[in-house]
Structure formats: structure tokens, C-alpha cells
Amino acid sequence: MKKILLLSDTHSHIDDTILKYVKLADEVWHAGDIGDLIVTDTIKKLKPLRAVYGNIDDGKARLEFPLHNRFTCEEVDVWITHIGGYPGKYNQEIRAEIRQNPPKLFICGHSHILKVQFDKELNVLHMNPGAAGKHGFHQVRTMLQFEIDGDKIQNLNVIELGNRV
């Protein structure tokens, strides 16, 4: 079993509250718009990290992290990308691939809107953790915490980090 902390859209922000949850996880996954790599460098000192770059990330982030990160955690096929859309409205750049070879868990960021939704047509669980950073239009900073046990995704919790400002 793995305890996962899922965050996105930090936009160069990392604080003690985020790090408290990092320490409770087995792995941390970041769905892009990292900003300053001090965010991911700090996380990597504490826990294993899987991440993708987002549209605001610079050349250094794009050299260190991929646009798409597809891997298996326990027995769950996971696909993380920054701009992925959501069930019924997937980004046109990934739409054909997700239909032909859907993962069990599809994760994206970008919208700053926390959303967990099951795609009945493709049998895919979609997660967007919202935004953990302070830049953007969102009001409340959020992350997700969950477990993967074999082929099960379970014990999903929304973490509210307080207001954006």
C-alpha cells in the first residue's frame, strides 16, 4: 500500500503546512505549474516525487520533468499531465490516446479547480487536486491525499490549506 499526496499549481509556493502532509505520504505527485524548482527540490529531500511540467514552467523544469508521466503504482495504471481536461472534455491533444489506452487513474492540474470524477465510458478515475499555491483565481488552496492498495484507490481526502491570500 502507498499513501499518495497529490498537488498541483504551486506556482513557486511551498510552506510548512504543505510539508507537513508531504512527510505523511509515501510518495508525492505534482501535476505541473511547479514554478521555482525549490518546490520540487524541497519535496524530493523528504519523499519520492513524480511530477510533470506545466504551462508556466521554465526550461529547467521541462528538462527535469516530462509533459506526460505514465507509470504503474502498485497495480494501478496512472497518467499525470498538466492540461488534460476532464471526462467528456479531455484536451484534444490527449483525447485519442486516452480513448485507445485509458489508464485507471488520470490526473491533471491547470484549472485550479478541485475535481474528482469517474469517467463511466472509459472506466477511468479523474483527479485534479486544485491549486496548492497562492497565484491564480482560486479562493481556497487544496491538495488530495489517497492510498493505492493493489488495484484499489481508496481513502481519498481533500486537504484545504486555507485561503489563497
Buried (B, 14 or more C-beta within 10 A) or exposed (E): EBBBBBBBBBBBBBBEBBBEBBEEBBBBBBBBBBBBBEBBEBBBEEBEBBBBBBEBBEEEBEEBBEBEBBEEBBEBBBBBBBBBBBBEEBBEEBEEBBEEEBBBBBBBBBBBBBEBBEBEEBEBBBBBBBBBBBBBEBEEBBBBBBBBBEEEBEEBEEBEBEEBE
